[in-house]
C-alpha cells in the first residue's frame, strides 16, 4: 500500500493512470448487479412469496374489531293489549334513537379441503419464479460473454493485422526500391500491394467489430464506455476441460423446471377446485358492548357464538368447468416442458458439434501456420539463392496472415460454444470441480 502511494506521488504531473482491466467474471458480476431484468425477477419472486403467505393465513383464526353508531327512527316499544278487569299496562321503551356497538369477533374455518391445494399451488409459484430468475440471469451472462468474446477476438485480430500490416508496408517499400533498381518485377510489387490492401481491410473490419462489441458490453454493464478487457480466448474457451459426463438431466434446467412448477401448480389448483364441493365448517365468536342491550336501555356486554356449515350444492357446472380447465392446463404445461427438454437436447447436440468443429479448425489452423512458416522460410531462401521468385514469398506471407486469424476465429467459435453450453444448462459461470471430484 505504501509503495503504491509513493509511486502515485512520484508520478509525473499530467500523466493519467491507466484504467484497471476488466475480467470476464467481473463483467458478468457487474452486469448482474445492475440489470433491471434481474431486479424484476427478484420482485416477481417476492410477489410469489407474498401470495404463498396469503394462502397460509387461511389456516389461522381471523379477529375483527369494530365500533359503530347508528341513529334510527322509529324506536321499538312493547305494547300489550289491555285485559278486561286487569291492571292497566303502559308501553315500555326497549329501544332508542341512538345505537352503539363495540365488537371483537374471532372466526376460524375448521374444515376446508380446498385450502391445501391453494397453498401447494402458491408454493409451486415460488419455485416457478425462482427458475425464471435463474433463466434471466443465465441469458444475461450469455449476452455478456458473447460481447466479451467478440471484443477479445476483434482486439486480437487488430493486433495481428496491425503487426502484419506494418511488415507488409515495409515489404511493399522494398519491392518498389527493387523495381526502381531493376532487381524486382511488377508482379512482386503488385503482390506486395495486394497484401497491404487485404490487411488494411482486415484491420478496418476488426476495428469496427471491436467498437461495436465494446459498445454492447458497456450497455450491459451500465457504463458509458467499456474499460480495457483482460483475458485470452484460448483460456476462456476451456479447450482442455473434461467431458461433461456428470451433468444433471435436462429436467434440472431452469426453463424445464419453470414449466414443471407451473404444471404442478395447475394440477393443485384443479384439485382445489374439485374439493370445493365438500362443505366447509367455520366457528365464530363475538364479544362486545351494545346499547340498547337485551330489550333494555342500557350499555352492557353481549356474547355470541356460531357454527356455520356452508355447502354450495349446485353451481350450474362452474366447478367442474374450472377443474377441467386446470387439468387441461396442467397437461399442456407438461407437454411444453417435455418439448422444451427435447429442444435443449438438440441444442446440446449442436453445441457439442460446434465445439468439436472449433477444436478441429484450431488444430488445422495451427498446423497450417506451422507449414506456412516453413514455406515462407524456404521461399525466402530460394529467392536468396536465385532459384525462387518474390511471388512465392508473397503467397506464403498471405497464407501466414490468414492462418493467424483463422486460429483466433477457431478460438472464438470454441468460446461461443462454451457460452451456449452454459446457457442451455442455465448457468452464469462454469461449474467448479471440488476436491471430491464433484461439481458445484
Phi, psi and omega in degrees: 000316180295320180296321179294323180292319178297318179298324180291320181290328182272356181295142180298145179296143177085357180266118181279140178285141181291140179291142180296144181283159185246126176272169181295316180298321178295321179296316179297316181296319180293320179294320180290331181288335183242005185288124178294331180293329177284327174296319177297320179295320178295321178291325176296322177293321177298322176297315180296320178294324177293321177296322177297317179297326178295316180292327180290334180291344180294342180275356184249155180296158175245136177237131182230126175251136181211153176223143182213153173227129184224115169272142180208159177220150350280174178270155181274138177229156174262117179240121178254141179292143180293148178248136180298128178075000182266180179289157178275124181256130178262147177301142179241128180285128177240012184214170180217162174298326184260137176231137180231141176216137170227114187233150169233116183246137178235129180228150180214128177270109184281318184240113176207091185290344180278349184293320181298320178295320178296319179292319178295320178296320178294325179293322176293330175297324176295315179297323179296318179292326176297313179296322178296322177294320177296320179294319178297320179294320179295319179294322177294315179299322178297316179297320178295317180297317181299314179294320181295312179297318179297321178292320178295318179298313180296323177297316180293321179293322176300318180294313181295314181294322179295315179296315181293326180294319178298318179293320181295323178294322176294319178297320179294321177296319178293324178296323177295317180295319179294321179294320179294328180275358180083008180260354182244181181231161176295326179296316179297319178294317180296320180294322178295320179290327175299318179297319178299316181296317180296317180291324176297318178295318179297320179295318179296317178298318180294322179294318177296317180297318180296317179298319180294313181294324178291325177293319177298316180296318178299321178296319178294328181273351182074032182243161175285326179212142180285139176287173175302143184261143180244136178137166179230139181301324183296326178280320183287337180288346179054049182293331181265013182288148181290167178295149183272055182283337183266015180292145175291171179291164181292344176295341181273357180284150183304315182296323179288319178298322179298315179290323179295320178295319177295324178296313180295323178297318178296320179294318178297321179295319178297316178295323178297319178295322180295327183279354176290348176290335180286135180299152176253146180237127181231148174244143181218147176218141181226132174235131183199179176240132184223153172218125353290167184224126173053051177059033178219143179277074179212158180256114185204177184283151176223132179241136180222149176219154182206148171236123187243123175252118184242132182216116175271091188286329184218127180229024178061030177084007182296318182296313182295324178295321177294322178296315179297322178298314179296319179295318178294322178295319179297317179296319180296316180293325176296319177294322177295321178297317178295319179295321178295319178298319178293323178295318178295325177297318177293324177296321177296322177299315178296321180295315179298319178294321180293320179294317179296319178296319179296320178296318178295319178296324180294315178299316180295318181294321180291321177293321177298321178298316180296316181294322179290329174296318176295316180300320180293318179296318180294319181295319179293319178296323179292324178294317179296326180278352179084010181254356181238179181236161177293334179299319178297321180296314182293323177296320177294322179293318177298317179295326179293318178299315181294324180293321178297318179289325179297326177297313180295325179292322177295321176296321177298315179298320178294319179295319178293325176295320177295320177296320178294323178297316179297323179294320179299318181278355177073035181252152175264347178206159181297149177294144181257124179287130178271183185292334182275000179092000178275192181228148177218000000 
